[in-house]
Amino acid sequence: MSLPLRVALCQHAGHEDPEICWKRFESQAREGARAGATVLVSQELFLGPYFCQGQDPREFERAEAVPDGPTTGRLLRLARELGCVIVGSLFEKRATGLYHNTAVVADADGTLAGLYRKMHIPQDPGFDEKFYFTPGDLGFQAFDTAAGRIGVLICWDQWFPEAARLTAMQGADLIVYPTAIGWDDLENPDIRPVQYDAWQTSMRAHAIANGIYVAAVNRVGREGRLEFWGGSFVAEPEGRVLEQSSHGAEEVRVVDCPRDRIGKTRHLWPFFRDRRIDVFQGLAERWGA
């Protein structure tokens, strides 16, 4: 660990052309690095549109090998050039008929720090992800990087406190959530503020309960019947939102995350000390008695 912890939220719209998407992210990554960021985070599946709004086998053509595919290589080279850690979310083809929603963690020297495969896969109207993605099999992890120990979870993982807890227990200073979430035209527009507040509150609670920084990077723009709500943000260990992006614009926000805040918060709120692990066995069951 040699770099300060400064996170760049790279929020942009999707596009059918992966090269256009790459250029959007690369431009934002360079902007973030110029502004002093040391960790550059993409939105979920940044290399294209959010294609999971229906079940179309042709969409599997978007997938590529990870880490041996071309985009992982580009991320590693960009990380080395900028001297920054990069977290990029990709559609992984592990084998024909076996696909994952996978995040690549590129260290600042251009080496691969690790991979995370999305563990919780949603199946909601407009979010037909179970058709495309096999649940991850790498577990909950944190990766040593030049900017500290970084945990990665992806989108639907956001709603599960167990995922954040287990990632924090791997020593993460920061959990990042590449995300694709938006408002559905079929829903009552009146609940839009409620939905965004619930989304952000859930992750702020993860920051508080674990005494760490949490960063979520969402996309913007209309795709099909979904309007992606942006609102990317960073929460500090006490839960306060340090920075929040707009709901509609493509933009980069760089947020300083001093590590000493983690220790100060955990000394005042020693939640890890007071966990009753002797009575938590029921968490491994599907439902209670």
C-alpha positions as CSV (number, residue, x, y, z in Angstrom):
1,M,0.0,0.0,0.0
2,S,1.6,3.3,-1.1
3,L,-1.2,5.5,-2.4
4,P,-3.8,7.5,-0.6
5,L,-7.4,6.3,-0.9
6,R,-9.2,8.6,-3.4
7,V,-12.1,7.1,-5.3
8,A,-13.4,8.2,-8.7
9,L,-17.0,7.5,-9.5
10,C,-17.2,7.1,-13.3
11,Q,-20.9,7.5,-14.1
12,H,-22.0,7.4,-17.8
13,A,-24.6,6.2,-20.2
14,G,-24.5,2.8,-22.0
15,H,-24.3,2.3,-25.7
16,E,-24.6,-0.6,-28.1
17,D,-21.1,-0.1,-29.4
18,P,-18.6,-1.4,-26.9
19,E,-15.8,0.8,-28.3
20,I,-17.9,3.9,-27.6
21,C,-18.5,2.6,-24.1
22,W,-14.8,2.0,-23.6
23,K,-13.9,5.5,-24.8
24,R,-16.4,7.0,-22.3
25,F,-14.9,5.1,-19.4
26,E,-11.4,5.7,-20.5
27,S,-12.0,9.4,-20.8
28,Q,-13.5,9.5,-17.3
29,A,-10.7,7.4,-15.8
30,R,-8.2,9.8,-17.2
31,E,-10.2,12.7,-15.8
32,G,-10.3,11.1,-12.4
33,A,-6.6,10.3,-12.4
34,R,-5.8,14.0,-13.3
35,A,-8.0,15.0,-10.3
36,G,-5.9,12.9,-8.0
37,A,-8.0,9.7,-7.8
38,T,-6.2,6.5,-7.0
39,V,-9.1,4.1,-7.4
40,L,-11.2,4.3,-10.6
41,V,-14.5,2.4,-10.5
42,S,-16.8,1.6,-13.5
43,Q,-20.5,1.1,-13.4
44,E,-21.9,-2.5,-13.8
45,L,-21.3,-4.0,-17.3
46,F,-19.8,-0.7,-18.5
47,L,-18.9,-2.0,-21.9
48,G,-22.4,-1.9,-23.3
49,P,-26.1,-1.4,-22.6
50,Y,-27.9,-3.1,-19.8
51,F,-29.0,-6.1,-21.9
52,C,-30.8,-8.0,-19.2
53,Q,-34.2,-6.5,-19.8
54,G,-35.3,-9.6,-21.6
55,Q,-34.2,-13.1,-22.4
56,D,-32.4,-13.1,-25.8
57,P,-29.7,-15.8,-26.4
58,R,-28.0,-13.4,-28.9
59,E,-26.9,-11.3,-26.0
60,F,-24.4,-14.0,-25.0
61,E,-22.3,-12.8,-27.9
62,R,-21.3,-9.8,-25.8
63,A,-19.4,-12.0,-23.3
64,E,-15.7,-12.4,-23.3
65,A,-13.0,-14.4,-21.4
66,V,-11.8,-13.0,-18.1
67,P,-9.0,-12.4,-17.4
68,D,-7.6,-13.6,-20.7
69,G,-9.9,-11.5,-22.9
70,P,-9.2,-8.1,-24.6
71,T,-11.0,-5.8,-22.1
72,T,-9.1,-7.1,-19.1
73,G,-5.9,-6.5,-20.9
74,R,-7.0,-2.9,-21.7
75,L,-7.9,-2.3,-18.1
76,L,-4.5,-3.6,-16.9
77,R,-2.6,-1.4,-19.4
78,L,-4.7,1.7,-18.5
79,A,-4.1,1.1,-14.8
80,R,-0.4,0.8,-15.3
81,E,-0.3,4.0,-17.5
82,L,-2.3,6.0,-15.0
83,G,-0.8,4.5,-11.9
84,C,-4.2,3.9,-10.4
85,V,-6.3,0.9,-9.3
86,I,-9.2,0.2,-11.7
87,V,-12.3,-1.9,-10.9
88,G,-14.1,-2.8,-14.1
89,S,-17.3,-4.8,-14.4
90,L,-17.5,-7.2,-17.3
91,F,-19.7,-10.0,-18.8
92,E,-17.5,-13.1,-18.4
93,K,-17.7,-16.1,-20.7
94,R,-16.2,-18.9,-18.6
95,A,-17.3,-21.6,-21.0
96,T,-20.0,-22.0,-23.6
97,G,-23.2,-22.0,-21.6
98,L,-21.5,-20.7,-18.4
99,Y,-21.4,-17.0,-17.9
100,H,-20.7,-14.7,-14.9
101,N,-21.1,-11.0,-14.0
102,T,-17.5,-10.4,-13.1
103,A,-15.4,-7.5,-11.8
104,V,-11.7,-7.2,-12.6
105,V,-9.5,-5.5,-10.1
106,A,-6.4,-4.1,-11.9
107,D,-3.6,-2.9,-9.6
108,A,-1.7,0.4,-10.2
109,D,1.3,-1.5,-11.6
110,G,-0.8,-3.2,-14.3
111,T,-1.0,-6.6,-12.6
112,L,-4.3,-8.4,-11.8
113,A,-5.2,-8.0,-8.1
114,G,-8.1,-10.4,-8.4
115,L,-11.6,-11.2,-9.7
116,Y,-15.0,-11.1,-8.1
117,R,-18.0,-12.9,-9.5
118,K,-21.4,-11.5,-8.6
119,M,-23.0,-13.7,-5.9
120,H,-26.6,-12.6,-5.8
121,I,-28.4,-12.7,-9.1
122,P,-31.8,-10.9,-9.4
123,Q,-34.8,-11.9,-11.4
124,D,-37.2,-9.0,-11.4
125,P,-39.3,-7.4,-14.2
126,G,-36.8,-5.7,-16.4
127,F,-33.9,-7.4,-14.7
128,D,-33.7,-10.9,-16.1
129,E,-30.3,-11.7,-14.9
130,K,-30.8,-15.3,-13.9
131,F,-31.1,-16.1,-17.6
132,Y,-27.6,-14.8,-18.2
133,F,-25.5,-15.2,-15.1
134,T,-24.4,-18.1,-13.0
135,P,-23.9,-17.1,-9.3
136,G,-20.3,-16.4,-8.4
137,D,-18.2,-19.2,-6.9
138,L,-15.2,-17.2,-5.7
139,G,-16.7,-16.1,-2.4
140,F,-16.6,-12.7,-0.7
141,Q,-13.1,-11.2,-1.0
142,A,-10.9,-8.1,-0.5
143,F,-7.9,-7.5,-2.6
144,D,-4.5,-5.9,-1.7
145,T,-3.8,-3.0,-4.0
146,A,-1.5,0.0,-4.0
147,A,-4.4,2.1,-2.7
148,G,-5.3,-0.3,0.2
149,R,-7.4,-3.3,0.6
150,I,-10.5,-3.1,-1.6
151,G,-13.6,-5.3,-1.5
152,V,-15.9,-5.6,-4.5
153,L,-19.6,-6.5,-4.7
154,I,-21.9,-5.9,-7.6
155,C,-25.4,-4.3,-7.8
156,W,-27.9,-6.8,-6.3
157,D,-25.3,-7.7,-3.7
158,Q,-26.0,-4.2,-2.3
159,W,-29.2,-5.4,-0.5
160,F,-27.5,-8.1,1.5
161,P,-25.8,-7.1,4.8
162,E,-24.2,-10.5,5.0
163,A,-22.2,-9.8,1.8
164,A,-20.9,-6.5,3.1
165,R,-20.1,-8.0,6.5
166,L,-18.1,-11.0,5.0
167,T,-16.3,-8.7,2.7
168,A,-15.4,-6.3,5.5
169,M,-14.2,-9.3,7.5
170,Q,-11.6,-9.9,4.8
171,G,-10.0,-6.6,5.9
172,A,-11.5,-4.2,3.3
173,D,-10.9,-0.5,3.8
174,L,-13.4,0.2,1.0
175,I,-16.2,-1.8,-0.7
176,V,-17.1,-0.7,-4.2
177,Y,-20.4,-1.6,-5.9
178,P,-20.5,-1.3,-9.7
179,T,-24.2,-0.9,-10.4
180,A,-27.0,-0.8,-13.0
181,I,-30.2,0.2,-11.3
182,G,-33.0,2.4,-12.6
183,W,-36.7,3.3,-12.5
184,D,-39.1,1.2,-14.5
185,D,-41.8,2.9,-16.6
186,L,-44.3,0.3,-15.4
187,E,-44.0,1.5,-11.8
188,N,-45.7,4.4,-10.1
189,P,-43.4,7.5,-10.5
190,D,-44.3,8.6,-7.0
191,I,-42.2,5.8,-5.5
192,R,-39.0,6.9,-7.3
193,P,-37.6,9.0,-4.5
194,V,-38.4,6.1,-2.1
195,Q,-36.6,3.6,-4.2
196,Y,-33.4,5.8,-4.5
197,D,-33.5,6.5,-0.8
198,A,-33.8,2.8,0.1
199,W,-30.9,2.0,-2.2
200,Q,-28.6,4.6,-0.8
201,T,-29.7,3.9,2.8
202,S,-29.0,0.2,2.5
203,M,-25.3,0.9,1.5
204,R,-24.9,3.7,4.1
205,A,-25.9,1.1,6.7
206,H,-23.2,-1.2,5.4
207,A,-20.7,1.5,5.9
208,I,-21.9,2.2,9.4
209,A,-22.2,-1.5,10.5
210,N,-18.7,-2.3,9.2
211,G,-16.8,1.0,9.8
212,I,-15.6,1.3,6.3
213,Y,-16.0,3.4,3.1
214,V,-18.7,2.3,0.6
215,A,-18.8,3.5,-3.0
216,A,-21.6,2.8,-5.5
217,V,-21.2,3.7,-9.2
218,N,-24.4,3.6,-11.2
219,R,-25.2,4.3,-14.9
220,V,-27.4,7.0,-16.3
221,G,-29.7,7.4,-19.3
222,R,-32.7,5.7,-20.7
223,E,-32.5,2.1,-22.0
224,G,-35.7,0.4,-23.0
225,R,-38.2,1.0,-20.3
226,L,-35.6,1.7,-17.7
227,E,-34.3,5.1,-16.7
228,F,-31.1,4.6,-14.8
229,W,-31.0,6.9,-11.9
230,G,-27.3,7.6,-11.6
231,G,-26.8,9.1,-8.1
232,S,-23.4,7.4,-7.6
233,F,-22.0,8.2,-4.2
234,V,-19.4,7.5,-1.5
235,A,-20.3,7.0,2.2
236,E,-17.8,7.3,5.0
237,P,-17.6,4.9,8.0
238,E,-20.1,6.9,10.0
239,G,-22.6,6.7,7.1
240,R,-22.5,10.3,5.9
241,V,-22.5,10.8,2.1
242,L,-19.3,12.5,1.2
243,E,-20.2,13.0,-2.5
244,Q,-23.2,12.2,-4.7
245,S,-23.5,12.4,-8.5
246,S,-26.5,13.8,-10.3
247,H,-29.4,11.6,-11.4
248,G,-29.0,12.3,-15.1
249,A,-25.5,13.5,-16.1
250,E,-22.4,11.7,-17.2
251,E,-19.8,12.9,-14.8
252,V,-16.8,12.0,-12.6
253,R,-16.6,12.7,-8.9
254,V,-13.4,12.2,-7.0
255,V,-13.7,11.6,-3.2
256,D,-11.0,11.6,-0.6
257,C,-11.3,8.7,1.9
258,P,-8.8,9.1,4.7
259,R,-8.0,5.7,6.2
260,D,-7.6,7.0,9.7
261,R,-11.3,7.6,9.7
262,I,-11.9,3.8,9.8
263,G,-10.0,3.3,13.0
264,K,-11.5,6.3,14.7
265,T,-15.0,5.2,13.9
266,R,-14.4,1.6,14.9
267,H,-13.0,2.6,18.3
268,L,-16.2,4.6,19.0
269,W,-18.6,2.1,17.5
270,P,-17.0,-1.3,18.2
271,F,-19.5,-3.4,16.3
272,F,-17.0,-6.1,15.4
273,R,-16.1,-6.5,19.1
274,D,-19.7,-7.0,20.1
275,R,-20.8,-9.5,17.4
276,R,-22.4,-12.6,19.0
277,I,-21.0,-15.1,16.6
278,D,-22.0,-17.9,19.1
279,V,-25.7,-17.3,18.2
280,F,-25.6,-16.5,14.5
281,Q,-25.8,-20.1,13.2
282,G,-29.3,-19.5,11.9
283,L,-27.9,-17.1,9.2
284,A,-26.8,-20.2,7.3
285,E,-30.4,-21.5,7.1
286,R,-32.9,-20.5,4.4
287,W,-35.6,-19.6,7.0
288,G,-36.2,-19.8,10.7
289,A,-38.2,-22.4,12.6
